[in-house]
Structure formats: structure tokens, C-alpha cells
Amino acid sequence: GLMTFDPGLAERLREAFAAADVQDISERAMFGGLVFMVGGHMACGIVADDLMVRVGPDQYAEALARPHARAMDFTGRVCVSLRRCRLEQAKPILDRV
């Protein structure tokens, strides 16, 4: 299938993971976009211009309250999707991934 995702956002995520010295990261085409896996588990992904971030149940309400955030449940896992956000807006959520 055709993958559609913001390549600039993908590059900024790569840079953020590298700057945070995240180990065992891989990328996989999934959900029509690009997913970043950490230790074999989905951490976040990009579909079109949405950044999807997997958050734990303890951070879910706080993450959902952030500007541009909305609930997303495509795998039965707790996720938040940030519509057309800048990476800086997502940083507080990504810091907890």
C-alpha cells in the first residue's frame, strides 16, 4: 500500500531519538504511514501529518488534554494523535514514551 507521511516530521523524530540516545530503535511501514519501534514495541508513528504517540494509561488524560490532541485507538492500545502539531508541542508527550 501507499505510505503517506510527513518526511520532515520523520526526520525530526529520528533526530530527537538520536539526541535522547534511544537504543534499539527501528522503523516500520504500518497503518499507511511510518511507525517508530523501540525495543520491538511501537512508540510513535506518523500518518499523513498526524503524529501518533503511544502513552501509558497513567499519562493518557494529561496527554489528551494537550492542544491538538485527540484519542486514537487502532490497535487496542492507548494512543494519542496530535493533529498537525509541531514536534515542540509533542515533546512533553514524547518525553514519556
Solvent accessible surface area in square Angstrom, and as a share of the most:
residue,aa,sasa,rsa
1,G,128,1.23
2,L,150,0.75
3,M,79,0.35
4,T,67,0.39
5,F,51,0.21
6,D,51,0.26
7,P,98,0.62
8,G,31,0.30
9,L,6,0.03
10,A,0,0.00
11,E,77,0.35
12,R,97,0.35
13,L,1,0.00
14,R,85,0.31
15,E,98,0.44
16,A,41,0.32
17,F,22,0.09
18,A,76,0.59
19,A,92,0.71
20,A,72,0.56
21,D,103,0.53
22,V,46,0.26
23,Q,122,0.54
24,D,106,0.55
25,I,64,0.32
26,S,54,0.35
27,E,75,0.34
28,R,121,0.44
29,A,64,0.50
30,M,53,0.24
31,F,87,0.36
32,G,37,0.36
33,G,0,0.00
34,L,13,0.06
35,V,0,0.00
36,F,1,0.00
37,M,13,0.06
38,V,46,0.27
39,G,38,0.36
40,G,53,0.51
41,H,117,0.52
42,M,19,0.09
43,A,4,0.03
44,C,0,0.00
45,G,0,0.00
46,I,0,0.00
47,V,41,0.24
48,A,46,0.35
49,D,46,0.24
50,D,9,0.04
51,L,1,0.00
52,M,2,0.01
53,V,0,0.00
54,R,75,0.27
55,V,11,0.06
56,G,30,0.28
57,P,109,0.69
58,D,131,0.68
59,Q,56,0.25
60,Y,62,0.24
61,A,76,0.59
62,E,79,0.35
63,A,4,0.03
64,L,61,0.30
65,A,86,0.67
66,R,69,0.25
67,P,95,0.60
68,H,93,0.41
69,A,20,0.16
70,R,103,0.38
71,A,59,0.46
72,M,51,0.23
73,D,109,0.57
74,F,64,0.26
75,T,59,0.34
76,G,67,0.65
77,R,105,0.38
78,V,56,0.32
79,C,1,0.00
80,V,0,0.00
81,S,0,0.00
82,L,1,0.00
83,R,86,0.31
84,R,151,0.55
85,C,12,0.07
86,R,148,0.54
87,L,24,0.12
88,E,117,0.52
89,Q,51,0.23
90,A,0,0.00
91,K,115,0.49
92,P,46,0.29
93,I,6,0.03
94,L,30,0.15
95,D,96,0.50
96,R,128,0.47
97,V,71,0.41
